[in-house]
Each structure stands twice: as C-alpha cells, then as structure tokens.
Amino acid sequence: MKALSQKRRHPLAAIALLLMGLMLTGGLYAVVTTVNSAKADTTTYTAQQVDEGEKLFVANCATCHGIGASGTDNGPSLAGVGAAAVDFQVGTGRMPMQMQGPQARQKPAQFNADQTRDMAAYVATLGDGPAVADPKYLDGKGDATLGGELFRVNCAMCHNAAAAGGALTRGKFAPALAGVSNEHIYGAMVTGPQNMPVFSDANITPEHKRDIITFLNTIESQGSPGGAQLGSLGPVSEGLFLWTAVLGVIIGFTIWLTSRTS
C-alpha cells in the first residue's frame, strides 16, 4: 500500500493527468467542430436529378476532377464539398475554369439553374457537405448593424470594409461583393472558395450570416452619396488624389507663368 501511495504521489502523475485531460478535451472539440463544419446536405433530390447531374459532370467536369469526382492532378476530389460548393462555383461561372491561373475567375455561367441544381444533387451524394442555403436566411431582412460588425471583424481584412474587394498575394484577390446574389454570398461563407476560409455554423451562425448579407445589401443599395468612391479606401486614396490634383495645378501654373515671362 505504501508503494502504491508513493506512485500516486509521483511528481509526473499530475503532468500525466493534465496531458490526458488536454487530449480528451481536444478530441471532443475536434469531433464537435467536424460535425458543425461538415453538416450533411439535407436537401431532397430526386434520382432523376442525381442521374442527370452525373451525366453533366462526366461530360464537363471529369476531365479535371476525375470519374466519380475522385480528383486528379488538375482538380481536387469533390467528395464531401456538398451541394453548396457546386451551386457557388458553377452558378457564378467560376467552374468550369476558363483557364488555369492563381484562382478561378467569375464569368457568365455555362449552365442554367436546373443544370446547376442537378450537378449539385450528384455531388451531394458523394459525401456529407454544406447544403444550399435555406431561403429564410437569404431574405436580406436581418440586422444590418450587427451584420456590419461581423463583416468588419471576419471579412473586411480581405474584402475591404466597404466590400469593394482587395489584392492578396501571388496574383490572388478577394473580389468585390457588389452584384453578388445572396445565395452565392451565403454559399461562399459555408464552403470557403479560393483563398477564403470556411465559416461554419460554429464560427458564424446561419442567423448571423443572414445579418452579414443584410449589411451587404444595405451598403450596395445606398450607393455612394458623397460622390466618387475612389475604391472605398478612405483617406489614403482621397489624400493621394488631392495631392496629385494640387501638384498638377502647381505645375500647370508654373508653366503658365514661365510662358508669360518669355
């Protein structure tokens, strides 16, 4: 009993218990986060939609993503990306890509809404992933003030505080959000396209995503009542414009005085 008591009081016992506690806590957190971020697509699709979507996929997407969307050297596997990823990438024209580059650029959509839905239905069968947003989160009737706060904390460092977009590294960029549909804004948040991080329901709840969409709708509808936006970069671009204008006036005035003297 004395030996057992000494083992229990060993200096390393407390450290071992602490490590076990941290590992257990980390494991539970990872499970919870995975469940929230990889939410199953509960949208109901018919067998015909899935079948039509598979045909479209094989004809237009398998060259890069492989038969069965298992991935190739030219495109990643689509297992588990969910219907929302297809709805965003195909619906905005980013896929199929027009050309290889640092990131897929938006262009006119190659497929109509029904074809996009069919391909989304097929990809949704490949593994659990984010579903296309529930329409109640896309009505733009949330809290614009709260949405503005959430946008500035989570999005403005890339998209600019006025959602005018911005440059990233190595030829990549965060696009301007004016003119983007509410469905695609929501889809971008839950799927994290290009260089954008994924904002799962554990990070930003669906209700708060609705608030962000409301904020973006609000600033877009307001326009620029103060005049030219100058990239919505604030005093930096405004000061540069003023400095350039004043310097131009000084140079012009100097040239005019010189010509009169001569």
ZADO-1210 file (C-alpha; in nm, 4 decimals, padded with zeros to 6 digits):
<atoms>
<atom x="00.0000" y="00.0000" z="00.0000" code="MET" pos="1"/>
<atom x="00.2849" y="00.2339" z="00.0800" code="LYS" pos="2"/>
<atom x="00.4450" y="00.1711" z="-00.2618" code="ALA" pos="3"/>
<atom x="00.1116" y="00.2317" z="-00.4346" code="LEU" pos="4"/>
<atom x="00.0656" y="00.5559" z="-00.2435" code="SER" pos="5"/>
<atom x="00.4119" y="00.6721" z="-00.3467" code="GLN" pos="6"/>
<atom x="00.3333" y="00.6013" z="-00.7138" code="LYS" pos="7"/>
<atom x="00.0181" y="00.8043" z="-00.6909" code="ARG" pos="8"/>
<atom x="00.2173" y="01.0921" z="-00.5446" code="ARG" pos="9"/>
<atom x="00.4860" y="01.0718" z="-00.8121" code="HIS" pos="10"/>
<atom x="00.5678" y="01.4218" z="-00.9480" code="PRO" pos="11"/>
<atom x="00.4938" y="01.3096" z="-01.3041" code="LEU" pos="12"/>
<atom x="00.1461" y="01.1864" z="-01.2147" code="ALA" pos="13"/>
<atom x="-00.0018" y="01.5364" z="-01.2202" code="ALA" pos="14"/>
<atom x="00.1580" y="01.6084" z="-01.5567" code="ILE" pos="15"/>
<atom x="00.0272" y="01.2802" z="-01.6982" code="ALA" pos="16"/>
<atom x="-00.3243" y="01.3579" z="-01.5775" code="LEU" pos="17"/>
<atom x="-00.3042" y="01.7078" z="-01.7260" code="LEU" pos="18"/>
<atom x="-00.1921" y="01.5721" z="-02.0637" code="LEU" pos="19"/>
<atom x="-00.4717" y="01.3140" z="-02.0611" code="MET" pos="20"/>
<atom x="-00.7222" y="01.5878" z="-01.9848" code="GLY" pos="21"/>
<atom x="-00.5942" y="01.8093" z="-02.2659" code="LEU" pos="22"/>
<atom x="-00.6028" y="01.5213" z="-02.5151" code="MET" pos="23"/>
<atom x="-00.9581" y="01.4307" z="-02.4157" code="LEU" pos="24"/>
<atom x="-01.0727" y="01.7937" z="-02.4407" code="THR" pos="25"/>
<atom x="-00.9019" y="01.8390" z="-02.7779" code="GLY" pos="26"/>
<atom x="-01.0546" y="01.5199" z="-02.9124" code="GLY" pos="27"/>
<atom x="-01.4058" y="01.6206" z="-02.8071" code="LEU" pos="28"/>
<atom x="-01.3587" y="01.9685" z="-02.9570" code="TYR" pos="29"/>
<atom x="-01.2402" y="01.8208" z="-03.2862" code="ALA" pos="30"/>
<atom x="-01.5444" y="01.5950" z="-03.3060" code="VAL" pos="31"/>
<atom x="-01.7862" y="01.8787" z="-03.2328" code="VAL" pos="32"/>
<atom x="-01.6152" y="02.1117" z="-03.4818" code="THR" pos="33"/>
<atom x="-01.6182" y="01.8466" z="-03.7534" code="THR" pos="34"/>
<atom x="-01.9871" y="01.7801" z="-03.7030" code="VAL" pos="35"/>
<atom x="-02.0693" y="02.1511" z="-03.7263" code="ASN" pos="36"/>
<atom x="-01.8452" y="02.2288" z="-04.0232" code="SER" pos="37"/>
<atom x="-01.9358" y="01.9224" z="-04.2286" code="ALA" pos="38"/>
<atom x="-02.3079" y="01.9474" z="-04.1918" code="LYS" pos="39"/>
<atom x="-02.4899" y="01.6915" z="-04.4042" code="ALA" pos="40"/>
<atom x="-02.6875" y="01.8086" z="-04.7046" code="ASP" pos="41"/>
<atom x="-03.0463" y="01.7501" z="-04.6061" code="THR" pos="42"/>
<atom x="-03.1868" y="01.8862" z="-04.9330" code="THR" pos="43"/>
<atom x="-03.4057" y="01.6292" z="-05.1061" code="THR" pos="44"/>
<atom x="-03.3040" y="01.5490" z="-05.4619" code="TYR" pos="45"/>
<atom x="-03.4736" y="01.3046" z="-05.6926" code="THR" pos="46"/>
<atom x="-03.2975" y="01.0083" z="-05.8509" code="ALA" pos="47"/>
<atom x="-03.3510" y="01.1692" z="-06.1907" code="GLN" pos="48"/>
<atom x="-03.1750" y="01.4886" z="-06.0804" code="GLN" pos="49"/>
<atom x="-02.8800" y="01.2892" z="-05.9498" code="VAL" pos="50"/>
<atom x="-02.8647" y="01.0877" z="-06.2729" code="ASP" pos="51"/>
<atom x="-02.8796" y="01.3982" z="-06.4932" code="GLU" pos="52"/>
<atom x="-02.6196" y="01.5671" z="-06.2742" code="GLY" pos="53"/>
<atom x="-02.3815" y="01.2737" z="-06.3106" code="GLU" pos="54"/>
<atom x="-02.4132" y="01.2884" z="-06.6909" code="LYS" pos="55"/>
<atom x="-02.3377" y="01.6602" z="-06.6914" code="LEU" pos="56"/>
<atom x="-02.0451" y="01.6070" z="-06.4558" code="PHE" pos="57"/>
<atom x="-01.8894" y="01.3320" z="-06.6674" code="VAL" pos="58"/>
<atom x="-01.9249" y="01.5416" z="-06.9823" code="ALA" pos="59"/>
<atom x="-01.7964" y="01.8697" z="-06.8423" code="ASN" pos="60"/>
<atom x="-01.6056" y="01.8217" z="-06.5165" code="CYS" pos="61"/>
<atom x="-01.4498" y="01.4748" z="-06.5102" code="ALA" pos="62"/>
<atom x="-01.1531" y="01.5870" z="-06.7214" code="THR" pos="63"/>
<atom x="-01.0154" y="01.7767" z="-06.4220" code="CYS" pos="64"/>
<atom x="-01.1937" y="01.6207" z="-06.1245" code="HIS" pos="65"/>
<atom x="-01.1856" y="01.2604" z="-06.2446" code="GLY" pos="66"/>
<atom x="-01.4545" y="00.9994" z="-06.2966" code="ILE" pos="67"/>
<atom x="-01.6535" y="00.9783" z="-05.9744" code="GLY" pos="68"/>
<atom x="-01.5057" y="01.3177" z="-05.8728" code="ALA" pos="69"/>
<atom x="-01.2156" y="01.1383" z="-05.7052" code="SER" pos="70"/>
<atom x="-00.9722" y="01.4106" z="-05.8134" code="GLY" pos="71"/>
<atom x="-00.6729" y="01.4323" z="-06.0479" code="THR" pos="72"/>
<atom x="-00.3548" y="01.6367" z="-06.0761" code="ASP" pos="73"/>
<atom x="-00.5642" y="01.9117" z="-06.2358" code="ASN" pos="74"/>
<atom x="-00.8504" y="01.9225" z="-05.9889" code="GLY" pos="75"/>
<atom x="-00.9293" y="01.8159" z="-05.6311" code="PRO" pos="76"/>
<atom x="-01.1688" y="01.5465" z="-05.5163" code="SER" pos="77"/>
<atom x="-01.5221" y="01.6725" z="-05.4643" code="LEU" pos="78"/>
<atom x="-01.6226" y="01.4138" z="-05.2066" code="ALA" pos="79"/>
<atom x="-01.7714" y="01.5997" z="-04.9128" code="GLY" pos="80"/>
<atom x="-01.7722" y="01.9505" z="-05.0638" code="VAL" pos="81"/>
<atom x="-02.1522" y="01.9490" z="-05.0657" code="GLY" pos="82"/>
<atom x="-02.4153" y="02.0900" z="-05.2958" code="ALA" pos="83"/>
<atom x="-02.3399" y="02.4465" z="-05.1810" code="ALA" pos="84"/>
<atom x="-01.9907" y="02.4336" z="-05.3358" code="ALA" pos="85"/>
<atom x="-02.1291" y="02.3326" z="-05.6747" code="VAL" pos="86"/>
<atom x="-02.4046" y="02.5927" z="-05.6539" code="ASP" pos="87"/>
<atom x="-02.1444" y="02.8643" z="-05.5888" code="PHE" pos="88"/>
<atom x="-01.8669" y="02.7574" z="-05.8261" code="GLN" pos="89"/>
<atom x="-02.0888" y="02.6640" z="-06.1206" code="VAL" pos="90"/>
<atom x="-02.3569" y="02.9257" z="-06.0531" code="GLY" pos="91"/>
<atom x="-02.1036" y="03.2118" z="-06.0610" code="THR" pos="92"/>
<atom x="-01.9328" y="03.0758" z="-06.3733" code="GLY" pos="93"/>
<atom x="-01.6052" y="03.0067" z="-06.1958" code="ARG" pos="94"/>
<atom x="-01.6385" y="02.6437" z="-06.2945" code="MET" pos="95"/>
<atom x="-01.5580" y="02.5092" z="-06.5426" code="PRO" pos="96"/>
<atom x="-01.2474" y="02.7278" z="-06.5356" code="MET" pos="97"/>
<atom x="-01.1819" y="02.9410" z="-06.8415" code="GLN" pos="98"/>
<atom x="-00.8067" y="02.8980" z="-06.7990" code="MET" pos="99"/>
<atom x="-00.5568" y="02.7843" z="-06.5389" code="GLN" pos="100"/>
<atom x="-00.4423" y="03.0602" z="-06.3063" code="GLY" pos="101"/>
<atom x="-00.3895" y="03.1610" z="-05.9446" code="PRO" pos="102"/>
<atom x="-00.7648" y="03.1376" z="-05.8888" code="GLN" pos="103"/>
<atom x="-01.0857" y="03.0780" z="-06.0831" code="ALA" pos="104"/>
<atom x="-01.2336" y="03.3997" z="-06.2162" code="ARG" pos="105"/>
<atom x="-01.6017" y="03.4787" z="-06.2362" code="GLN" pos="106"/>
<atom x="-01.7560" y="03.4707" z="-06.5837" code="LYS" pos="107"/>
<atom x="-02.1020" y="03.4156" z="-06.7349" code="PRO" pos="108"/>
<atom x="-02.2412" y="03.0849" z="-06.6111" code="ALA" pos="109"/>
<atom x="-02.2141" y="02.7985" z="-06.8592" code="GLN" pos="110"/>
<atom x="-02.5096" y="02.6069" z="-06.7137" code="PHE" pos="111"/>
<atom x="-02.8625" y="02.7148" z="-06.6301" code="ASN" pos="112"/>
<atom x="-03.0191" y="02.6900" z="-06.2834" code="ALA" pos="113"/>
<atom x="-03.1692" y="02.3436" z="-06.3416" code="ASP" pos="114"/>
<atom x="-02.8396" y="02.2004" z="-06.4691" code="GLN" pos="115"/>
<atom x="-02.6506" y="02.3536" z="-06.1777" code="THR" pos="116"/>
<atom x="-02.9007" y="02.2036" z="-05.9332" code="ARG" pos="117"/>
<atom x="-02.8648" y="01.8601" z="-06.0982" code="ASP" pos="118"/>
<atom x="-02.4855" y="01.8671" z="-06.0691" code="MET" pos="119"/>
<atom x="-02.5178" y="01.9821" z="-05.7089" code="ALA" pos="120"/>
<atom x="-02.7519" y="01.6882" z="-05.6461" code="ALA" pos="121"/>
<atom x="-02.4937" y="01.4454" z="-05.7845" code="TYR" pos="122"/>
<atom x="-02.2030" y="01.5885" z="-05.5859" code="VAL" pos="123"/>
<atom x="-02.4175" y="01.5859" z="-05.2696" code="ALA" pos="124"/>
<atom x="-02.4345" y="01.2046" z="-05.2980" code="THR" pos="125"/>
<atom x="-02.0546" y="01.1751" z="-05.2792" code="LEU" pos="126"/>
<atom x="-02.0287" y="01.2692" z="-04.9124" code="GLY" pos="127"/>
<atom x="-02.1695" y="01.4929" z="-04.6406" code="ASP" pos="128"/>
<atom x="-02.1142" y="01.8610" z="-04.7033" code="GLY" pos="129"/>
<atom x="-02.2801" y="02.2031" z="-04.6773" code="PRO" pos="130"/>
<atom x="-02.6242" y="02.2257" z="-04.8337" code="ALA" pos="131"/>
<atom x="-02.7598" y="02.5095" z="-05.0441" code="VAL" pos="132"/>
<atom x="-02.8855" y="02.7768" z="-04.8048" code="ALA" pos="133"/>
<atom x="-03.2358" y="02.7750" z="-04.6669" code="ASP" pos="134"/>
<atom x="-03.4243" y="03.0659" z="-04.8341" code="PRO" pos="135"/>
<atom x="-03.5146" y="03.2133" z="-04.4937" code="LYS" pos="136"/>
<atom x="-03.1509" y="03.3139" z="-04.4459" code="TYR" pos="137"/>
<atom x="-03.1353" y="03.4880" z="-04.7844" code="LEU" pos="138"/>
<atom x="-03.4197" y="03.7396" z="-04.7500" code="ASP" pos="139"/>
<atom x="-03.1925" y="04.0301" z="-04.6515" code="GLY" pos="140"/>
<atom x="-03.4102" y="04.1149" z="-04.3519" code="LYS" pos="141"/>
<atom x="-03.1593" y="04.0583" z="-04.0748" code="GLY" pos="142"/>
<atom x="-02.9815" y="04.3091" z="-03.8520" code="ASP" pos="143"/>
<atom x="-02.7663" y="04.5251" z="-04.0802" code="ALA" pos="144"/>
<atom x="-02.5868" y="04.6911" z="-03.7877" code="THR" pos="145"/>
<atom x="-02.4795" y="04.3605" z="-03.6359" code="LEU" pos="146"/>
<atom x="-02.4000" y="04.2301" z="-03.9830" code="GLY" pos="147"/>
<atom x="-02.1667" y="04.5253" z="-04.0376" code="GLY" pos="148"/>
<atom x="-01.9805" y="04.4474" z="-03.7155" code="GLU" pos="149"/>
<atom x="-01.9468" y="04.0804" z="-03.8108" code="LEU" pos="150"/>
<atom x="-01.8306" y="04.1712" z="-04.1609" code="PHE" pos="151"/>
<atom x="-01.5627" y="04.4100" z="-04.0362" code="ARG" pos="152"/>
<atom x="-01.4320" y="04.1523" z="-03.7883" code="VAL" pos="153"/>
<atom x="-01.4333" y="03.8496" z="-04.0211" code="ASN" pos="154"/>
<atom x="-01.4274" y="03.9730" z="-04.3807" code="CYS" pos="155"/>
<atom x="-01.3031" y="04.3311" z="-04.4178" code="ALA" pos="156"/>
<atom x="-00.9327" y="04.2433" z="-04.3965" code="MET" pos="157"/>
<atom x="-00.9631" y="04.0859" z="-04.7429" code="CYS" pos="158"/>
<atom x="-01.2799" y="04.2265" z="-04.9000" code="HIS" pos="159"/>
<atom x="-01.2345" y="04.5867" z="-04.7751" code="ASN" pos="160"/>
<atom x="-01.4631" y="04.7473" z="-04.5167" code="ALA" pos="161"/>
<atom x="-01.6947" y="04.8599" z="-04.7980" code="ALA" pos="162"/>
<atom x="-01.6862" y="04.5150" z="-04.9667" code="ALA" pos="163"/>
<atom x="-01.5008" y="04.6667" z="-05.2625" code="ALA" pos="164"/>
<atom x="-01.2503" y="04.3800" z="-05.2797" code="GLY" pos="165"/>
<atom x="-00.8747" y="04.3772" z="-05.2386" code="GLY" pos="166"/>
<atom x="-00.5476" y="04.2274" z="-05.3569" code="ALA" pos="167"/>
<atom x="-00.3930" y="03.9222" z="-05.1932" code="LEU" pos="168"/>
<atom x="-00.0591" y="03.7514" z="-05.2584" code="THR" pos="169"/>
<atom x="00.0743" y="03.5786" z="-05.5708" code="ARG" pos="170"/>
<atom x="-00.1819" y="03.7160" z="-05.8134" code="GLY" pos="171"/>
<atom x="-00.4817" y="03.6256" z="-05.5993" code="LYS" pos="172"/>
<atom x="-00.7518" y="03.8642" z="-05.4879" code="PHE" pos="173"/>
<atom x="-01.0683" y="03.8977" z="-05.2837" code="ALA" pos="174"/>
<atom x="-01.3461" y="04.0032" z="-05.5222" code="PRO" pos="175"/>
<atom x="-01.5836" y="04.2940" z="-05.4777" code="ALA" pos="176"/>
<atom x="-01.9197" y="04.1774" z="-05.3436" code="LEU" pos="177"/>
<atom x="-02.1474" y="04.4232" z="-05.5206" code="ALA" pos="178"/>
<atom x="-02.3875" y="04.2420" z="-05.7504" code="GLY" pos="179"/>
<atom x="-02.3285" y="03.9002" z="-05.5927" code="VAL" pos="180"/>
<atom x="-02.6543" y="03.7179" z="-05.5140" code="SER" pos="181"/>
<atom x="-02.7463" y="03.6467" z="-05.1531" code="ASN" pos="182"/>
<atom x="-02.7407" y="03.2733" z="-05.2285" code="GLU" pos="183"/>
<atom x="-02.3839" y="03.2888" z="-05.3531" code="HIS" pos="184"/>
<atom x="-02.2677" y="03.5088" z="-05.0636" code="ILE" pos="185"/>
<atom x="-02.4038" y="03.2503" z="-04.8204" code="TYR" pos="186"/>
<atom x="-02.2528" y="02.9680" z="-05.0268" code="GLY" pos="187"/>
<atom x="-01.9111" y="03.1325" z="-05.0183" code="ALA" pos="188"/>
<atom x="-01.9234" y="03.1603" z="-04.6406" code="MET" pos="189"/>
<atom x="-02.0058" y="02.7922" z="-04.5835" code="VAL" pos="190"/>
<atom x="-01.7722" y="02.6481" z="-04.8483" code="THR" pos="191"/>
<atom x="-01.4687" y="02.8799" z="-04.8433" code="GLY" pos="192"/>
<atom x="-01.3901" y="02.9068" z="-05.2161" code="PRO" pos="193"/>
<atom x="-01.0458" y="03.0030" z="-05.3442" code="GLN" pos="194"/>
<atom x="-00.8481" y="03.1599" z="-05.0569" code="ASN" pos="195"/>
<atom x="-01.1493" y="03.2270" z="-04.8381" code="MET" pos="196"/>
<atom x="-01.1741" y="03.0417" z="-04.5049" code="PRO" pos="197"/>
<atom x="-01.4794" y="02.8308" z="-04.4257" code="VAL" pos="198"/>
<atom x="-01.7203" y="02.9963" z="-04.1833" code="PHE" pos="199"/>
<atom x="-01.9109" y="02.7001" z="-04.0440" code="SER" pos="200"/>
<atom x="-02.2174" y="02.7347" z="-03.8267" code="ASP" pos="201"/>
<atom x="-01.9836" y="02.7002" z="-03.5280" code="ALA" pos="202"/>
<atom x="-01.7986" y="03.0165" z="-03.6395" code="ASN" pos="203"/>
<atom x="-02.0871" y="03.2246" z="-03.7711" code="ILE" pos="204"/>
<atom x="-02.4414" y="03.1007" z="-03.7160" code="THR" pos="205"/>
<atom x="-02.6904" y="03.0965" z="-04.0059" code="PRO" pos="206"/>
<atom x="-02.8729" y="03.3878" z="-03.8430" code="GLU" pos="207"/>
<atom x="-02.5526" y="03.5920" z="-03.8311" code="HIS" pos="208"/>
<atom x="-02.4770" y="03.5015" z="-04.1925" code="LYS" pos="209"/>
<atom x="-02.8186" y="03.6466" z="-04.2698" code="ARG" pos="210"/>
<atom x="-02.7157" y="03.9662" z="-04.0850" code="ASP" pos="211"/>
<atom x="-02.3966" y="03.9932" z="-04.2936" code="ILE" pos="212"/>
<atom x="-02.5972" y="03.9505" z="-04.6139" code="ILE" pos="213"/>
<atom x="-02.8359" y="04.2221" z="-04.4950" code="THR" pos="214"/>
<atom x="-02.5433" y="04.4576" z="-04.4319" code="PHE" pos="215"/>
<atom x="-02.4024" y="04.3937" z="-04.7812" code="LEU" pos="216"/>
<atom x="-02.7436" y="04.4525" z="-04.9382" code="ASN" pos="217"/>
<atom x="-02.7747" y="04.7777" z="-04.7421" code="THR" pos="218"/>
<atom x="-02.4425" y="04.9317" z="-04.8416" code="ILE" pos="219"/>
<atom x="-02.4973" y="04.8293" z="-05.2040" code="GLU" pos="220"/>
<atom x="-02.8408" y="04.9912" z="-05.2162" code="SER" pos="221"/>
<atom x="-02.7067" y="05.3133" z="-05.0630" code="GLN" pos="222"/>
<atom x="-02.4501" y="05.3641" z="-05.3374" code="GLY" pos="223"/>
<atom x="-02.2043" y="05.6491" z="-05.2868" code="SER" pos="224"/>
<atom x="-02.3983" y="05.9618" z="-05.1857" code="PRO" pos="225"/>
<atom x="-02.0752" y="06.1515" z="-05.1182" code="GLY" pos="226"/>
<atom x="-01.9518" y="06.1277" z="-05.4779" code="GLY" pos="227"/>
<atom x="-01.6761" y="05.9160" z="-05.6329" code="ALA" pos="228"/>
<atom x="-01.5838" y="05.6161" z="-05.4187" code="GLN" pos="229"/>
<atom x="-01.2136" y="05.6142" z="-05.5160" code="LEU" pos="230"/>
<atom x="-01.2005" y="05.2445" z="-05.4383" code="GLY" pos="231"/>
<atom x="-01.3617" y="05.2956" z="-05.0970" code="SER" pos="232"/>
<atom x="-01.0127" y="05.3052" z="-04.9461" code="LEU" pos="233"/>
<atom x="-01.0768" y="05.6063" z="-04.7276" code="GLY" pos="234"/>
<atom x="-00.8254" y="05.8867" z="-04.6608" code="PRO" pos="235"/>
<atom x="-00.5350" y="05.7100" z="-04.8346" code="VAL" pos="236"/>
<atom x="-00.6815" y="05.7228" z="-05.1841" code="SER" pos="237"/>
<atom x="-00.8521" y="06.0550" z="-05.1171" code="GLU" pos="238"/>
<atom x="-00.5253" y="06.2115" z="-04.9994" code="GLY" pos="239"/>
<atom x="-00.3376" y="06.0732" z="-05.2986" code="LEU" pos="240"/>
<atom x="-00.5977" y="06.2125" z="-05.5360" code="PHE" pos="241"/>
<atom x="-00.5859" y="06.5545" z="-05.3676" code="LEU" pos="242"/>
<atom x="-00.2033" y="06.5595" z="-05.3675" code="TRP" pos="243"/>
<atom x="-00.1916" y="06.4676" z="-05.7365" code="THR" pos="244"/>
<atom x="-00.4519" y="06.7299" z="-05.8254" code="ALA" pos="245"/>
<atom x="-00.2790" y="07.0069" z="-05.6302" code="VAL" pos="246"/>
<atom x="00.0604" y="06.9126" z="-05.7713" code="LEU" pos="247"/>
<atom x="-00.0852" y="06.9202" z="-06.1225" code="GLY" pos="248"/>
<atom x="-00.2281" y="07.2675" z="-06.0616" code="VAL" pos="249"/>
<atom x="00.1093" y="07.3931" z="-05.9305" code="ILE" pos="250"/>
<atom x="00.2957" y="07.2530" z="-06.2315" code="ILE" pos="251"/>
<atom x="00.0396" y="07.3991" z="-06.4700" code="GLY" pos="252"/>
<atom x="00.0572" y="07.7400" z="-06.3012" code="PHE" pos="253"/>
<atom x="00.4383" y="07.7314" z="-06.3147" code="THR" pos="254"/>
<atom x="00.4330" y="07.6546" z="-06.6869" code="ILE" pos="255"/>
<atom x="00.1825" y="07.9345" z="-06.7450" code="TRP" pos="256"/>
<atom x="00.3990" y="08.1904" z="-06.5583" code="LEU" pos="257"/>
<atom x="00.7096" y="08.0813" z="-06.7485" code="THR" pos="258"/>
<atom x="00.5361" y="08.1167" z="-07.0847" code="SER" pos="259"/>
<atom x="00.4136" y="08.4663" z="-06.9990" code="ARG" pos="260"/>
<atom x="00.7614" y="08.5790" z="-06.8881" code="THR" pos="261"/>
<atom x="00.9209" y="08.4585" z="-07.2106" code="SER" pos="262"/>
</atoms>
